[in-house]
Amino acid sequence: MVTNVTNLSRSGLYDWMAQRVSAVVLAVYTLFLLGYLIANPGLSYEQWHGLFSQNWMRIFSLLTLVALSVHAWVGMWTISTDYLTSMALGKSATVVRFLFQTVCGLAMFVLFVWGVQILWGL
Amino acid sequence: MSVNIAVNSKRPVNLDLRTIKLPVTAYTSIAHRISGIILFIAIAGLLWMLDSSLRSESGFEHVQDVFENPLVKFITWGVVSALLYHLVAGIRHLVMDAGIGEGLESGKRGAQAVIVIAAVLIVLLGVWIW
């Protein structure tokens, strides 16, 4: 049994909801970007840069970046609490799991900041 | 009462997944998790592509050049395949949250549908990339 002290919202139901709301945002963005790339086979730099210079696209991308951070955290947290358990790892499970979650959380934070820099550093 | 008896009984419990014959729903579930981990790892590469391609015209061309490499093409195909699978399996989750396809038989059919739809999309993706 793994306690839920490290989960996103201290509530399994809220995490469940956050996972789904963020999933919808990610799905819409993915389909939009794939559709854009399929619709523009000979994409030029001006076109590509122009798309990401639009304010709505930056806001849409930032929203997706927030959704990605939430979604990735809940997903990696779920995996870590399912597999990095004392049944699998014995006494060191709590430490290993905590370290794993720290690395995931830190990595996602760095990626998030990098993403903001890409979007607003143009 | 009966719950307590079940929990406290000394019946052997086999939770070693490697020794259990898994139903199709278990495979789609595990694949959903594995594709999620692949995507988490891939975020850095995708952000690098976005960063370079937006920074300057030469960066944009550099990403295009890198993409000409067969190995890079293959990895991109793999990552976007993971994305497509994760997307299709995720949509099935939302459908099941709405109360559709939650039964034993309908759940199996849903899992099979995920495999077929994802496989078709992954093949089409390969055609598009190459």
gemmi code that builds the backbone of each chain (N, CA, C; Angstrom):
import gemmi

chains = {
    "A": [
        ("MET", (0.860, -1.205, 0.000), (0.000, 0.000, 0.000), (0.883, 1.238, 0.000)),
        ("VAL", (0.614, 2.085, -0.960), (1.364, 3.336, -1.084), (0.447, 4.482, -0.696)),
        ("THR", (0.897, 5.327, 0.184), (0.053, 6.464, 0.566), (0.109, 7.537, -0.515)),
        ("ASN", (-0.892, 8.410, -0.519), (-1.011, 9.352, -1.631), (-0.525, 10.755, -1.271)),
        ("VAL", (0.442, 10.831, -0.373), (0.887, 12.152, 0.099), (1.538, 12.986, -1.006)),
        ("THR", (2.067, 12.323, -2.066), (2.751, 13.086, -3.120), (1.882, 13.361, -4.343)),
        ("ASN", (0.615, 12.975, -4.314), (-0.161, 13.194, -5.534), (-0.494, 14.670, -5.729)),
        ("LEU", (-0.977, 14.995, -6.919), (-1.070, 16.398, -7.334), (-1.972, 17.227, -6.424)),
        ("SER", (-3.136, 16.712, -6.119), (-4.138, 17.557, -5.476), (-4.576, 17.044, -4.110)),
        ("ARG", (-3.935, 15.990, -3.620), (-4.319, 15.355, -2.360), (-5.710, 14.732, -2.463)),
        ("SER", (-6.206, 14.579, -3.682), (-7.519, 13.966, -3.877), (-7.475, 13.126, -5.142)),
        ("GLY", (-7.746, 11.838, -5.002), (-7.698, 10.965, -6.167), (-8.698, 11.376, -7.222)),
        ("LEU", (-9.873, 11.828, -6.762), (-10.922, 12.204, -7.712), (-10.519, 13.431, -8.514)),
        ("TYR", (-9.893, 14.412, -7.827), (-9.460, 15.628, -8.517), (-8.351, 15.287, -9.511)),
        ("ASP", (-7.411, 14.426, -9.111), (-6.347, 13.998, -10.022), (-6.938, 13.327, -11.262)),
        ("TRP", (-7.926, 12.480, -11.020), (-8.605, 11.759, -12.103), (-9.199, 12.761, -13.088)),
        ("MET", (-9.856, 13.785, -12.561), (-10.480, 14.818, -13.392), (-9.406, 15.611, -14.137)),
        ("ALA", (-8.350, 16.010, -13.425), (-7.272, 16.796, -14.040), (-6.642, 16.014, -15.189)),
        ("GLN", (-6.489, 14.692, -14.991), (-5.908, 13.843, -16.027), (-6.768, 13.877, -17.290)),
        ("ARG", (-8.074, 13.894, -17.121), (-8.975, 13.863, -18.274), (-9.125, 15.224, -18.957)),
        ("VAL", (-9.229, 16.275, -18.157), (-9.336, 17.614, -18.750), (-8.062, 17.939, -19.535)),
        ("SER", (-6.907, 17.652, -18.922), (-5.638, 17.911, -19.619), (-5.527, 17.033, -20.866)),
        ("ALA", (-6.057, 15.816, -20.801), (-6.006, 14.902, -21.948), (-6.759, 15.483, -23.141)),
        ("VAL", (-7.901, 16.105, -22.868), (-8.704, 16.677, -23.957), (-7.936, 17.822, -24.616)),
        ("VAL", (-7.312, 18.674, -23.802), (-6.507, 19.784, -24.347), (-5.378, 19.226, -25.214)),
        ("LEU", (-4.670, 18.217, -24.689), (-3.552, 17.618, -25.422), (-4.022, 16.987, -26.727)),
        ("ALA", (-5.184, 16.337, -26.698), (-5.720, 15.688, -27.904), (-6.054, 16.727, -28.970)),
        ("VAL", (-6.707, 17.825, -28.549), (-7.095, 18.866, -29.513), (-5.844, 19.493, -30.135)),
        ("TYR", (-4.834, 19.793, -29.304), (-3.596, 20.409, -29.810), (-2.867, 19.462, -30.759)),
        ("THR", (-2.790, 18.184, -30.371), (-2.119, 17.182, -31.205), (-2.784, 17.087, -32.574)),
        ("LEU", (-4.117, 16.996, -32.582), (-4.836, 16.868, -33.851), (-4.692, 18.131, -34.688)),
        ("PHE", (-4.695, 19.291, -34.007), (-4.525, 20.550, -34.732), (-3.157, 20.594, -35.406)),
        ("LEU", (-2.095, 20.296, -34.632), (-0.731, 20.413, -35.163), (-0.462, 19.374, -36.253)),
        ("LEU", (-0.946, 18.142, -36.040), (-0.784, 17.110, -37.068), (-1.541, 17.514, -38.334)),
        ("GLY", (-2.758, 18.029, -38.145), (-3.563, 18.478, -39.281), (-2.878, 19.607, -40.030)),
        ("TYR", (-2.280, 20.538, -39.279), (-1.578, 21.675, -39.891), (-0.400, 21.185, -40.724)),
        ("LEU", (0.371, 20.235, -40.164), (1.546, 19.726, -40.877), (1.149, 18.919, -42.107)),
        ("ILE", (0.037, 18.177, -42.011), (-0.432, 17.394, -43.161), (-0.964, 18.338, -44.250)),
        ("ALA", (-1.629, 19.424, -43.817), (-2.224, 20.363, -44.776), (-1.178, 21.253, -45.438)),
        ("ASN", (0.002, 21.365, -44.839), (1.068, 22.218, -45.388), (2.334, 21.404, -45.641)),
        ("PRO", (2.362, 20.638, -46.741), (3.501, 19.734, -46.992), (4.824, 20.479, -47.184)),
        ("GLY", (4.840, 21.549, -47.987), (6.085, 22.277, -48.227), (6.229, 23.457, -47.298)),
        ("LEU", (6.098, 23.207, -45.998), (6.065, 24.270, -44.986), (7.350, 25.102, -45.023)),
        ("SER", (7.183, 26.434, -45.060), (8.354, 27.318, -45.051), (8.566, 27.869, -43.647)),
        ("TYR", (9.783, 28.420, -43.438), (10.094, 28.994, -42.126), (9.158, 30.144, -41.795)),
        ("GLU", (8.881, 31.005, -42.798), (8.016, 32.177, -42.565), (6.629, 31.750, -42.082)),
        ("GLN", (6.105, 30.724, -42.760), (4.770, 30.203, -42.406), (4.754, 29.668, -40.967)),
        ("TRP", (5.761, 28.851, -40.658), (5.884, 28.191, -39.353), (6.063, 29.232, -38.258)),
        ("HIS", (6.989, 30.172, -38.504), (7.260, 31.237, -37.543), (6.016, 32.117, -37.386)),
        ("GLY", (5.328, 32.352, -38.507), (4.119, 33.163, -38.478), (3.032, 32.546, -37.619)),
        ("LEU", (2.895, 31.235, -37.730), (1.885, 30.528, -36.926), (2.134, 30.749, -35.434)),
        ("PHE", (3.412, 30.573, -35.023), (3.727, 30.684, -33.600), (3.903, 32.136, -33.146)),
        ("SER", (3.797, 33.086, -34.083), (3.820, 34.496, -33.697), (2.426, 34.993, -33.341)),
        ("GLN", (1.419, 34.236, -33.769), (0.031, 34.606, -33.464), (-0.216, 34.451, -31.962)),
        ("ASN", (-0.918, 35.434, -31.392), (-1.189, 35.364, -29.955), (-2.038, 34.160, -29.570)),
        ("TRP", (-3.061, 33.862, -30.386), (-3.934, 32.719, -30.052), (-3.144, 31.421, -30.036)),
        ("MET", (-2.150, 31.302, -30.969), (-1.347, 30.077, -31.033), (-0.439, 29.968, -29.811)),
        ("ARG", (0.104, 31.108, -29.362), (0.942, 31.095, -28.160), (0.134, 30.725, -26.927)),
        ("ILE", (-1.081, 31.264, -26.853), (-1.946, 30.957, -25.698), (-2.359, 29.485, -25.747)),
        ("PHE", (-2.731, 29.017, -26.946), (-3.105, 27.610, -27.155), (-1.920, 26.706, -26.772)),
        ("SER", (-0.708, 27.091, -27.183), (0.483, 26.290, -26.895), (0.810, 26.302, -25.401)),
        ("LEU", (0.652, 27.480, -24.771), (0.933, 27.562, -23.331), (-0.075, 26.734, -22.536)),
        ("LEU", (-1.339, 26.806, -22.955), (-2.378, 25.986, -22.323), (-2.009, 24.500, -22.431)),
        ("THR", (-1.527, 24.119, -23.622), (-1.127, 22.735, -23.846), (0.068, 22.360, -22.969)),
        ("LEU", (0.992, 23.299, -22.811), (2.174, 23.067, -21.984), (1.776, 22.846, -20.514)),
        ("VAL", (0.818, 23.635, -20.032), (0.308, 23.461, -18.665), (-0.380, 22.093, -18.558)),
        ("ALA", (-1.225, 21.791, -19.554), (-1.933, 20.505, -19.558), (-0.948, 19.343, -19.592)),
        ("LEU", (0.123, 19.507, -20.395), (1.147, 18.455, -20.497), (1.827, 18.230, -19.146)),
        ("SER", (2.135, 19.326, -18.450), (2.801, 19.218, -17.147), (1.929, 18.467, -16.148)),
        ("VAL", (0.653, 18.834, -16.109), (-0.291, 18.175, -15.200), (-0.436, 16.701, -15.569)),
        ("HIS", (-0.657, 16.470, -16.865), (-0.914, 15.123, -17.374), (0.284, 14.203, -17.128)),
        ("ALA", (1.485, 14.720, -17.420), (2.697, 13.919, -17.240), (2.933, 13.629, -15.758)),
        ("TRP", (2.696, 14.620, -14.911), (2.915, 14.394, -13.484), (1.952, 13.319, -12.950)),
        ("VAL", (0.663, 13.459, -13.257), (-0.313, 12.474, -12.746), (0.016, 11.083, -13.300)),
        ("GLY", (0.399, 11.034, -14.589), (0.720, 9.746, -15.214), (1.943, 9.098, -14.583)),
        ("MET", (3.029, 9.855, -14.446), (4.257, 9.290, -13.891), (4.063, 8.957, -12.407)),
        ("TRP", (3.265, 9.781, -11.709), (2.960, 9.501, -10.307), (2.210, 8.169, -10.198)),
        ("THR", (1.226, 7.976, -11.064), (0.437, 6.738, -11.043), (1.331, 5.529, -11.276)),
        ("ILE", (2.212, 5.651, -12.282), (3.107, 4.539, -12.598), (4.053, 4.264, -11.421)),
        ("SER", (4.601, 5.325, -10.833), (5.555, 5.129, -9.735), (4.888, 4.495, -8.512)),
        ("THR", (3.637, 4.884, -8.237), (2.973, 4.310, -7.059), (2.441, 2.903, -7.333)),
        ("ASP", (2.330, 2.537, -8.617), (1.865, 1.184, -8.945), (3.013, 0.174, -8.965)),
        ("TYR", (4.184, 0.608, -9.431), (5.274, -0.350, -9.648), (6.429, -0.203, -8.671)),
        ("LEU", (6.702, 1.008, -8.208), (7.817, 1.192, -7.270), (7.274, 1.049, -5.845)),
        ("THR", (6.854, -0.175, -5.530), (6.223, -0.435, -4.239), (7.133, -1.292, -3.371)),
        ("SER", (6.776, -1.387, -2.109), (7.590, -2.222, -1.218), (7.503, -3.692, -1.618)),
        ("MET", (6.413, -4.064, -2.318), (6.308, -5.446, -2.793), (7.366, -5.716, -3.867)),
        ("ALA", (7.652, -4.699, -4.680), (8.630, -4.864, -5.752), (10.052, -4.569, -5.289)),
        ("LEU", (10.208, -3.623, -4.375), (11.547, -3.126, -4.046), (11.947, -3.313, -2.586)),
        ("GLY", (11.027, -3.796, -1.761), (11.367, -3.986, -0.360), (11.438, -2.676, 0.408)),
        ("LYS", (12.363, -2.615, 1.350), (12.393, -1.481, 2.285), (12.729, -0.146, 1.640)),
        ("SER", (13.513, -0.210, 0.545), (13.949, 1.056, -0.055), (12.889, 1.677, -0.954)),
        ("ALA", (11.713, 1.040, -1.043), (10.691, 1.485, -2.006), (10.332, 2.958, -1.858)),
        ("THR", (10.113, 3.398, -0.625), (9.674, 4.787, -0.419), (10.724, 5.769, -0.925)),
        ("VAL", (12.004, 5.466, -0.620), (13.088, 6.353, -1.056), (13.198, 6.363, -2.577)),
        ("VAL", (13.189, 5.158, -3.175), (13.307, 5.053, -4.639), (12.162, 5.788, -5.318)),
        ("ARG", (10.951, 5.555, -4.812), (9.769, 6.180, -5.409), (9.834, 7.700, -5.277)),
        ("PHE", (10.252, 8.158, -4.106), (10.342, 9.603, -3.891), (11.376, 10.224, -4.825)),
        ("LEU", (12.522, 9.550, -4.985), (13.560, 10.058, -5.889), (13.051, 10.087, -7.326)),
        ("PHE", (12.371, 9.007, -7.734), (11.811, 8.934, -9.085), (10.840, 10.092, -9.324)),
        ("GLN", (9.966, 10.327, -8.359), (8.981, 11.399, -8.492), (9.660, 12.767, -8.512)),
        ("THR", (10.744, 12.893, -7.737), (11.491, 14.156, -7.723), (12.092, 14.428, -9.102)),
        ("VAL", (12.720, 13.396, -9.678), (13.331, 13.546, -11.005), (12.258, 13.903, -12.037)),
        ("CYS", (11.125, 13.197, -12.007), (10.040, 13.475, -12.960), (9.517, 14.897, -12.799)),
        ("GLY", (9.288, 15.302, -11.555), (8.738, 16.625, -11.292), (9.701, 17.721, -11.715)),
        ("LEU", (10.981, 17.518, -11.389), (12.005, 18.501, -11.734), (12.160, 18.597, -13.253)),
        ("ALA", (12.217, 17.430, -13.909), (12.365, 17.402, -15.369), (11.194, 18.124, -16.020)),
        ("MET", (9.980, 17.847, -15.546), (8.801, 18.467, -16.142), (8.811, 19.973, -15.923)),
        ("PHE", (9.301, 20.407, -14.757), (9.366, 21.849, -14.480), (10.343, 22.538, -15.431)),
        ("VAL", (11.523, 21.900, -15.611), (12.530, 22.460, -16.529), (11.965, 22.524, -17.950)),
        ("LEU", (11.303, 21.447, -18.382), (10.721, 21.411, -19.724), (9.651, 22.490, -19.880)),
        ("PHE", (8.882, 22.703, -18.818), (7.835, 23.718, -18.865), (8.435, 25.112, -19.064)),
        ("VAL", (9.476, 25.415, -18.266), (10.112, 26.735, -18.373), (10.735, 26.913, -19.757)),
        ("TRP", (11.395, 25.855, -20.232), (11.980, 25.883, -21.588), (10.887, 26.154, -22.629)),
        ("GLY", (9.769, 25.492, -22.495), (8.654, 25.683, -23.427), (8.153, 27.118, -23.418)),
        ("VAL", (8.057, 27.719, -22.234), (7.627, 29.120, -22.131), (8.637, 30.023, -22.828)),
        ("GLN", (9.934, 29.729, -22.633), (10.980, 30.517, -23.292), (10.857, 30.438, -24.807)),
        ("ILE", (10.570, 29.211, -25.315), (10.436, 29.030, -26.770), (9.258, 29.882, -27.284)),
        ("LEU", (8.145, 29.811, -26.569), (6.935, 30.477, -27.034), (7.024, 31.998, -26.950)),
        ("TRP", (7.633, 32.500, -25.881), (7.639, 33.952, -25.672), (8.990, 34.598, -25.931)),
        ("GLY", (9.962, 33.784, -26.335), (11.295, 34.343, -26.600), (11.515, 34.665, -28.070)),
        ("LEU", (10.465, 34.543, -28.869), (10.644, 34.747, -30.310), (10.925, 36.218, -30.642)),
    ],
    "B": [
        ("MET", (-18.519, -8.340, 6.523), (-18.013, -9.539, 7.200), (-17.206, -10.406, 6.234)),
        ("SER", (-17.858, -10.726, 5.127), (-17.198, -11.616, 4.167), (-15.918, -10.974, 3.627)),
        ("VAL", (-15.910, -9.637, 3.539), (-14.721, -8.934, 3.057), (-13.562, -9.164, 4.022)),
        ("ASN", (-13.860, -9.026, 5.326), (-12.816, -9.230, 6.324), (-12.247, -10.640, 6.265)),
        ("ILE", (-13.120, -11.594, 6.061), (-12.659, -12.987, 5.993), (-11.726, -13.162, 4.796)),
        ("ALA", (-12.118, -12.559, 3.676), (-11.307, -12.689, 2.467), (-9.936, -12.036, 2.653)),
        ("VAL", (-9.929, -10.853, 3.292), (-8.675, -10.121, 3.468), (-7.750, -10.857, 4.432)),
        ("ASN", (-8.339, -11.424, 5.490), (-7.507, -12.035, 6.526), (-7.149, -13.495, 6.263)),
        ("SER", (-7.763, -14.082, 5.256), (-7.492, -15.491, 5.024), (-6.083, -15.687, 4.496)),
        ("LYS", (-5.575, -16.903, 4.638), (-4.191, -17.189, 4.233), (-4.128, -17.743, 2.813)),
        ("ARG", (-5.147, -17.481, 2.035), (-5.139, -17.992, 0.670), (-3.953, -17.426, -0.086)),
        ("PRO", (-3.298, -18.238, -0.910), (-2.171, -17.703, -1.678), (-2.669, -16.700, -2.723)),
        ("VAL", (-1.964, -15.605, -2.853), (-2.325, -14.592, -3.841), (-1.193, -14.481, -4.847)),
        ("ASN", (-1.525, -14.646, -6.125), (-0.501, -14.528, -7.153), (-0.636, -13.183, -7.850)),
        ("LEU", (0.308, -12.273, -7.549), (0.272, -10.969, -8.195), (1.459, -10.799, -9.142)),
        ("ASP", (2.102, -11.911, -9.498), (3.220, -11.841, -10.431), (2.668, -11.869, -11.844)),
        ("LEU", (2.608, -10.665, -12.474), (1.954, -10.536, -13.772), (2.584, -11.414, -14.848)),
        ("ARG", (3.879, -11.733, -14.667), (4.563, -12.506, -15.704), (4.074, -13.953, -15.766)),
        ("THR", (3.404, -14.408, -14.723), (2.960, -15.804, -14.687), (1.464, -15.939, -14.962)),
        ("ILE", (0.818, -14.818, -15.272), (-0.629, -14.847, -15.503), (-0.895, -14.632, -16.987)),
        ("LYS", (-1.830, -15.411, -17.556), (-2.209, -15.169, -18.948), (-3.127, -13.957, -18.961)),
        ("LEU", (-2.676, -12.883, -19.630), (-3.404, -11.627, -19.570), (-4.427, -11.506, -20.699)),
        ("PRO", (-5.584, -10.904, -20.405), (-6.557, -10.634, -21.470), (-6.100, -9.450, -22.321)),
        ("VAL", (-6.745, -9.279, -23.469), (-6.349, -8.221, -24.411), (-6.434, -6.838, -23.765)),
        ("THR", (-7.398, -6.676, -22.852), (-7.562, -5.368, -22.188), (-6.331, -5.019, -21.358)),
        ("ALA", (-5.681, -6.038, -20.786), (-4.484, -5.794, -19.986), (-3.336, -5.321, -20.869)),
        ("TYR", (-3.238, -5.917, -22.075), (-2.160, -5.510, -22.983), (-2.341, -4.068, -23.464)),
        ("THR", (-3.588, -3.688, -23.788), (-3.792, -2.305, -24.234), (-3.531, -1.332, -23.082)),
        ("SER", (-3.845, -1.763, -21.852), (-3.610, -0.908, -20.690), (-2.113, -0.699, -20.449)),
        ("ILE", (-1.344, -1.807, -20.501), (0.095, -1.705, -20.289), (0.741, -0.897, -21.415)),
        ("ALA", (0.270, -1.116, -22.643), (0.816, -0.359, -23.777), (0.526, 1.130, -23.632)),
        ("HIS", (-0.630, 1.451, -23.045), (-0.972, 2.857, -22.802), (0.052, 3.481, -21.854)),
        ("ARG", (0.416, 2.712, -20.816), (1.393, 3.218, -19.848), (2.783, 3.336, -20.468)),
        ("ILE", (3.180, 2.300, -21.231), (4.517, 2.331, -21.838), (4.613, 3.494, -22.838)),
        ("SER", (3.551, 3.672, -23.652), (3.576, 4.779, -24.619), (3.633, 6.119, -23.884)),
        ("GLY", (2.996, 6.194, -22.715), (3.056, 7.421, -21.917), (4.472, 7.728, -21.461)),
        ("ILE", (5.196, 6.695, -21.013), (6.587, 6.888, -20.581), (7.452, 7.316, -21.769)),
        ("ILE", (7.243, 6.672, -22.935), (8.003, 7.047, -24.135), (7.773, 8.523, -24.459)),
        ("LEU", (6.516, 8.957, -24.371), (6.198, 10.347, -24.693), (6.821, 11.309, -23.700)),
        ("PHE", (6.839, 10.922, -22.422), (7.443, 11.772, -21.391), (8.926, 11.987, -21.712)),
        ("ILE", (9.602, 10.894, -22.094), (11.025, 10.986, -22.432), (11.226, 11.815, -23.705)),
        ("ALA", (10.251, 11.721, -24.627), (10.393, 12.383, -25.925), (10.148, 13.886, -25.879)),
        ("ILE", (9.558, 14.383, -24.789), (9.206, 15.813, -24.722), (10.430, 16.688, -25.010)),
        ("ALA", (11.570, 16.322, -24.414), (12.788, 17.127, -24.574), (13.171, 17.235, -26.052)),
        ("GLY", (13.126, 16.119, -26.774), (13.480, 16.124, -28.196), (12.516, 16.965, -29.019)),
        ("LEU", (11.221, 16.842, -28.696), (10.215, 17.600, -29.431), (10.370, 19.096, -29.177)),
        ("LEU", (10.683, 19.459, -27.920), (10.894, 20.875, -27.604), (12.138, 21.406, -28.320)),
        ("TRP", (13.172, 20.540, -28.425), (14.379, 20.965, -29.149), (14.032, 21.274, -30.607)),
        ("MET", (13.241, 20.398, -31.227), (12.827, 20.615, -32.609), (12.038, 21.918, -32.753)),
        ("LEU", (11.143, 22.159, -31.805), (10.328, 23.380, -31.842), (11.221, 24.610, -31.665)),
        ("ASP", (12.140, 24.522, -30.706), (13.049, 25.633, -30.399), (13.877, 25.992, -31.626)),
        ("SER", (14.575, 24.995, -32.188), (15.451, 25.252, -33.341), (14.655, 25.743, -34.544)),
        ("SER", (13.517, 25.112, -34.793), (12.759, 25.431, -36.004), (12.159, 26.829, -35.949)),
        ("LEU", (11.955, 27.354, -34.748), (11.356, 28.686, -34.634), (12.395, 29.783, -34.475)),
        ("ARG", (13.612, 29.418, -34.025), (14.606, 30.434, -33.673), (15.098, 31.210, -34.899)),
        ("SER", (15.413, 30.470, -35.982), (15.927, 31.152, -37.174), (15.696, 30.272, -38.396)),
        ("GLU", (15.866, 30.880, -39.558), (15.691, 30.144, -40.801), (16.707, 28.996, -40.898)),
        ("SER", (17.956, 29.275, -40.462), (18.981, 28.224, -40.528), (18.651, 27.102, -39.548)),
        ("GLY", (18.077, 27.455, -38.388), (17.656, 26.435, -37.432), (16.551, 25.567, -38.007)),
        ("PHE", (15.625, 26.210, -38.721), (14.521, 25.510, -39.372), (15.061, 24.500, -40.387)),
        ("GLU", (16.052, 24.986, -41.190), (16.653, 24.096, -42.196), (17.462, 22.983, -41.534)),
        ("HIS", (18.092, 23.312, -40.404), (18.864, 22.308, -39.670), (17.959, 21.161, -39.207)),
        ("VAL", (16.778, 21.511, -38.681), (15.826, 20.479, -38.239), (15.400, 19.620, -39.429)),
        ("GLN", (15.181, 20.292, -40.588), (14.805, 19.542, -41.799), (15.915, 18.582, -42.218)),
        ("ASP", (17.188, 19.055, -42.111), (18.341, 18.208, -42.453), (18.424, 17.005, -41.518)),
        ("VAL", (18.277, 17.288, -40.213), (18.344, 16.215, -39.210), (17.276, 15.168, -39.507)),
        ("PHE", (16.115, 15.670, -39.947), (14.987, 14.783, -40.209), (15.231, 13.889, -41.429)),
        ("GLU", (16.186, 14.273, -42.296), (16.513, 13.441, -43.459), (17.242, 12.168, -43.047)),
        ("ASN", (17.881, 12.194, -41.873), (18.593, 11.015, -41.362), (17.605, 9.862, -41.138)),
        ("PRO", (17.878, 8.674, -41.738), (16.933, 7.552, -41.610), (16.653, 7.152, -40.154)),
        ("LEU", (17.687, 7.207, -39.318), (17.505, 6.834, -37.911), (16.580, 7.816, -37.197)),
        ("VAL", (16.773, 9.123, -37.496), (15.916, 10.154, -36.903), (14.474, 9.963, -37.389)),
        ("LYS", (14.330, 9.655, -38.691), (12.993, 9.397, -39.226), (12.323, 8.251, -38.483)),
        ("PHE", (13.105, 7.192, -38.253), (12.559, 6.016, -37.578), (12.150, 6.348, -36.139)),
        ("ILE", (13.013, 7.101, -35.431), (12.701, 7.476, -34.043), (11.455, 8.362, -34.002)),
        ("THR", (11.384, 9.316, -34.963), (10.210, 10.190, -35.031), (8.942, 9.370, -35.273)),
        ("TRP", (9.060, 8.410, -36.187), (7.914, 7.531, -36.456), (7.508, 6.800, -35.159)),
        ("GLY", (8.502, 6.304, -34.419), (8.237, 5.600, -33.165), (7.546, 6.494, -32.144)),
        ("VAL", (8.060, 7.712, -31.988), (7.495, 8.635, -30.991), (6.073, 9.038, -31.375)),
        ("VAL", (5.869, 9.396, -32.640), (4.525, 9.813, -33.060), (3.568, 8.611, -33.043)),
        ("SER", (4.099, 7.405, -33.296), (3.274, 6.193, -33.147), (2.815, 6.033, -31.704)),
        ("ALA", (3.740, 6.250, -30.764), (3.380, 6.181, -29.341), (2.306, 7.212, -29.028)),
        ("LEU", (2.457, 8.408, -29.639), (1.472, 9.472, -29.434), (0.103, 9.056, -29.959)),
        ("LEU", (0.067, 8.485, -31.173), (-1.205, 8.077, -31.774), (-1.864, 6.966, -30.956)),
        ("TYR", (-1.051, 5.993, -30.520), (-1.618, 4.921, -29.704), (-2.187, 5.473, -28.398)),
        ("HIS", (-1.380, 6.328, -27.754), (-1.793, 6.914, -26.474), (-3.091, 7.708, -26.639)),
        ("LEU", (-3.182, 8.406, -27.780), (-4.371, 9.212, -28.081), (-5.600, 8.319, -28.260)),
        ("VAL", (-5.459, 7.267, -29.066), (-6.599, 6.376, -29.341), (-7.030, 5.658, -28.050)),
        ("ALA", (-6.037, 5.136, -27.304), (-6.367, 4.437, -26.057), (-6.955, 5.411, -25.035)),
        ("GLY", (-6.494, 6.668, -25.079), (-7.025, 7.686, -24.168), (-8.465, 8.026, -24.488)),
        ("ILE", (-8.785, 8.111, -25.785), (-10.165, 8.380, -26.188), (-11.069, 7.240, -25.712)),
        ("ARG", (-10.544, 5.994, -25.781), (-11.336, 4.864, -25.287), (-11.618, 5.036, -23.782)),
        ("HIS", (-10.616, 5.546, -23.045), (-10.820, 5.799, -21.614), (-11.981, 6.759, -21.384)),
        ("LEU", (-11.997, 7.849, -22.182), (-13.051, 8.852, -22.023), (-14.409, 8.253, -22.376)),
        ("VAL", (-14.434, 7.416, -23.423), (-15.684, 6.755, -23.815), (-16.167, 5.852, -22.676)),
        ("MET", (-15.214, 5.134, -22.060), (-15.584, 4.247, -20.956), (-16.025, 5.049, -19.728)),
        ("ASP", (-15.410, 6.238, -19.532), (-15.843, 7.112, -18.429), (-17.300, 7.523, -18.616)),
        ("ALA", (-17.716, 7.607, -19.895), (-19.106, 7.972, -20.185), (-20.044, 6.775, -20.017)),
        ("GLY", (-19.477, 5.635, -19.619), (-20.307, 4.462, -19.336), (-20.500, 3.543, -20.515)),
        ("ILE", (-19.729, 3.781, -21.598), (-19.880, 2.947, -22.796), (-18.707, 1.966, -22.893)),
        ("GLY", (-19.007, 0.706, -23.128), (-17.957, -0.288, -23.341), (-17.227, -0.705, -22.077)),
        ("GLU", (-17.931, -0.704, -20.961), (-17.283, -1.068, -19.694), (-17.435, -2.537, -19.340)),
        ("GLY", (-18.317, -3.239, -20.066), (-18.581, -4.635, -19.732), (-17.418, -5.537, -20.090)),
        ("LEU", (-17.528, -6.812, -19.697), (-16.437, -7.750, -19.962), (-16.230, -7.933, -21.464)),
        ("GLU", (-17.315, -8.197, -22.181), (-17.213, -8.428, -23.622), (-16.999, -7.128, -24.398)),
        ("SER", (-17.785, -6.081, -24.035), (-17.644, -4.808, -24.755), (-16.273, -4.195, -24.470)),
        ("GLY", (-15.734, -4.441, -23.281), (-14.390, -3.964, -22.948), (-13.348, -4.610, -23.834)),
        ("LYS", (-13.501, -5.910, -24.057), (-12.565, -6.627, -24.944), (-12.657, -6.101, -26.361)),
        ("ARG", (-13.891, -5.887, -26.818), (-14.069, -5.364, -28.182), (-13.468, -3.972, -28.306)),
        ("GLY", (-13.639, -3.154, -27.253), (-13.066, -1.805, -27.260), (-11.548, -1.866, -27.365)),
        ("ALA", (-10.938, -2.775, -26.606), (-9.477, -2.918, -26.622), (-9.003, -3.364, -27.994)),
        ("GLN", (-9.756, -4.305, -28.591), (-9.393, -4.774, -29.933), (-9.518, -3.645, -30.949)),
        ("ALA", (-10.577, -2.820, -30.785), (-10.771, -1.680, -31.694), (-9.598, -0.709, -31.578)),
        ("VAL", (-9.127, -0.482, -30.345), (-7.983, 0.418, -30.131), (-6.769, -0.089, -30.893)),
        ("ILE", (-6.518, -1.390, -30.801), (-5.350, -1.976, -31.476), (-5.461, -1.798, -32.989)),
        ("VAL", (-6.647, -2.089, -33.533), (-6.831, -2.007, -34.988), (-6.709, -0.560, -35.470)),
        ("ILE", (-7.411, 0.359, -34.795), (-7.392, 1.771, -35.218), (-5.979, 2.332, -35.107)),
        ("ALA", (-5.309, 2.050, -33.973), (-3.946, 2.563, -33.782), (-3.006, 1.991, -34.843)),
        ("ALA", (-3.162, 0.695, -35.150), (-2.283, 0.066, -36.144), (-2.453, 0.721, -37.509)),
        ("VAL", (-3.709, 0.990, -37.893), (-3.973, 1.641, -39.184), (-3.333, 3.029, -39.213)),
        ("LEU", (-3.515, 3.800, -38.129), (-2.956, 5.151, -38.070), (-1.434, 5.122, -38.122)),
        ("ILE", (-0.826, 4.130, -37.440), (0.635, 4.040, -37.405), (1.191, 3.705, -38.792)),
        ("VAL", (0.479, 2.834, -39.527), (0.901, 2.511, -40.899), (0.773, 3.754, -41.783)),
        ("LEU", (-0.362, 4.461, -41.666), (-0.564, 5.687, -42.450), (0.511, 6.718, -42.129)),
        ("LEU", (0.882, 6.810, -40.846), (1.944, 7.729, -40.426), (3.257, 7.377, -41.112)),
        ("GLY", (3.544, 6.074, -41.173), (4.757, 5.614, -41.853), (4.754, 6.009, -43.322)),
        ("VAL", (3.592, 5.863, -43.966), (3.460, 6.249, -45.382), (3.717, 7.747, -45.533)),
        ("TRP", (3.197, 8.534, -44.596), (3.345, 9.994, -44.647), (4.803, 10.410, -44.443)),
        ("ILE", (5.491, 9.737, -43.520), (6.872, 10.110, -43.198), (7.830, 9.710, -44.320)),
        ("TRP", (7.635, 8.500, -44.892), (8.585, 8.043, -45.915), (8.119, 8.328, -47.341)),
    ],
}
model = gemmi.Model(1)
for chain_id, residues in chains.items():
    chain = gemmi.Chain(chain_id)
    for i, (resn, *xyz) in enumerate(residues, 1):
        res = gemmi.Residue()
        res.name, res.seqid = resn, gemmi.SeqId(i, " ")
        for name, pos in zip(("N", "CA", "C"), xyz):
            atom = gemmi.Atom()
            atom.name, atom.element = name, gemmi.Element(name[0])
            atom.pos, atom.b_iso = gemmi.Position(*pos), 0.0
            res.add_atom(atom)
        chain.add_residue(res)
    model.add_chain(chain)
structure = gemmi.Structure()
structure.add_model(model)
structure.setup_entities()
